[in-house]
Each structure stands twice: as structure tokens, then as C-alpha cells.
Amino acid sequence: MTDAVLQLLRERKQHRSTPGHRRDSARVVLLIEGGSSRGAISSGMTTAIEDLGLLPLFDAVYGSSAGALNGAWLLCGRAASTMHAWWDPIIMRATMDPRRALRRRPVVDTRWVVHTLYTEIVPMGFQEILDNSVEFHPIATDAQTGAATDLHDRLRDRASLQAALRASTAMPLLTGDPVEIDQRRFVDAGVSEAVPVRTALSQHATHIVALRTKRTDETVTPPSRGERLVLSRWFTRRAPGALDPWLRRVAIRAEEERLLAAHPATLQIRPPLGSVRVGRTERRPDVLRAAVHTGRKAAFDELHL
């Protein structure tokens, strides 16, 4: 499984293959898992892909939640130059502050991230992403149906790209209300598809490289009683269709793992056993810096063609 992916990547690299000028008929996709602060791990992985010059070997990048943000940085060629934002204490405090809940404000301020951080402090190349011949597929969860939704066809300009990034990272309760795009409301991709393998396979992916943010010994747990009490009410009022997949997250994640394991040409890159454990709301700079470098090394080790 892994050998088939690496062999095709080597052939594409040897022939300097780029989208639209392929010698093969394969569709090679990069999947980037979400996980809020665990996105620091896949951020490091994308810097390795960038530094190794491998992005043109892929036909599409699919990202869920924080994975969509990391995919965007990779597509505009600024993954390595901006990775420090993950452990910058000022940036992380502005992004995530539990005290804001006392004032009924979003704990995680994705509006500030996309419209201030990504425009004024560490500018993202929005037009470069839109113009890239490697397709960008940010995933979100439809608030009314609960379905994983590919926002690729809704990317028209800078504003729509910014909205898609906010929609993909619209964590229930923590980031405020769902994000509206084209008269549809969306919440975080992780509610319905933490690793966007179902979407990629439905769009005829033949070879998969999946950047994972969990070690193999980290498991998914069902919502606790407290989470059910608080978030069920939030979903019922703001995203009724997304309640069911949120409650079924263990089964959904298991299906993602099954699809990845069963696919005949898949390379999964994970943080190694014993590496730093990162919680969804981790803010400690030393932990996040270690997570970025753990992901970076893991990807270098697997993809150094």
C-alpha cells in the first residue's frame, strides 16, 4: 500500500510532473486531519512537504478544520515561514482564550484568525491558493443535514476562501455561531469527517497521503454526559442536522480508519508512539513547538524520496 504511493511520487518527481501535465492517469490526493490545537502536528508535516518540493506531485489537497488551514498555507507556499505562529504565545492567546466564555464571546476566535492574523500579521496568499493548479478542497459540516460538504466549488475569490476557512474550523460552541456560505450554514468539518477520506474517494482518488494528528495509541471517545448536556442544546438551536454525526463520532472515525486501511494505495503519516500528546485546546508554547517539529520529522522520514 505504502510502496505504491511512494513509487508514483518518485516517478512524478523524476518526470517533474505537474497538474495538467501528467504522464499517468492517477489522482493523488493529500488529506490533512483536523483536531484544533493538534493541527500543530500536521502543520509541521506540511512544512516538510513544502521544503521537499512535493506539492506539485499532488492533484488535490483536502483539509478538515485545522487541516484546512494548514492545507491553505501549503498551497500558497508559506507553510514553513509561518509555522512559528503555532507556538507564538501572543498569537495563541488571541486565538484561544477560555476566559472569553465568561463574557459570552467565542473561546476560539476564528474570525480574528482569518481576517486579522491572516491578513495583517502573518499574511496568507489567498490569491495564490485560488490560482494554484493543485486543487484545494476545504471540508465543512452542513448544519441542517449533518453531511460532510466539500467547499471547493464555492471558492471564487478572497472573501469566499476566507469564509470557507472559517466554516471548516467553526467548532460547535467554542467559535460561536455556524458560518453562512451561499445561504447554507456550516460547522466544523470534524463533526462529520475528521479525515476527509470519504469525500476524496467519492471524487476518484487513486493514491492517498494522509497527514494524521493522532498517534496510533490515541483513541476517539464518545461525548461525555456533560458534553451531551451542554452541546446537545447548542446543536438543537443552531445546527440541528449536525447533532447526529456528533453523537456518532466514534463510529464515524472508525469508518474513516477502515477506509484508509482498506485502500490499496495509502500512506498514513502519524506522530510516533511516545511523542508529545496534544489536546484540542492546548496553548502551551513548548508543547506546540514540540508538536510542530514532531510532525515535520515524521513527514521528512516518510517522504524523503
Secondary structure, DSSP 8 states (H G I E B T S, - for coil): -HHHHHHHHHHHHHTT-BTTB-SS---EEEEE---GGGHHHHHHHHHHHHHTT-GGG-SEEEEETHHHHHHHHHHTT-HHHHGGGGT-HHHHHHHB-GGGGGGT--SB-HHHIIIIIIIIIS---HHHHHH-SSEEEEEEEETTT--EEE-GGG--SHHHHHHHHHHHT--TBTTBS-EEETTEEEE-GGGT-SSTHHHHHHTT--EEEEE-SS-TT-------HHHHHHHHHHHHHH-GGGHHHHHTHHHHHHHHHHHHHHSSSEEEE---TTS----TT---HHHHHHHHHHHHHHHHHHH--
